[in-house]
């Protein structure tokens, strides 16, 4: 079974991601439930790979420098 991300990279949880993005935990849970953000479920816990979040942010950029 192959792993879809670099196993040397540390995954982060919902509260860490919400602090990083300066948003609420509730908002992160909502975009996860709507499947609008990349995430992984590990033993029932939701985890995020920082490089995947960076790519997601770049792909969702609007305004100057974005689409």
C-alpha positions, 0 to 999 in steps of 0.5 A: 500500500503506497502512502499519498504523501511524504512520510517524513512530513508531520501531519497537523490536526484541526486546531493547529490548522485553524490557528495557522489559517487564522480561522475557527475550528468550526470553519475547518470542520465545515470545509472538511465535511463539504470535502473542500479541503484535502485531509486524511483520516487516521484512526478516526482523527482528521489530519492535514499534510501542510504541503497539501494545504499549501497547494490547496491555498495556491489553487484557491487564490483570488485577486492579484497573482491569482485567477 
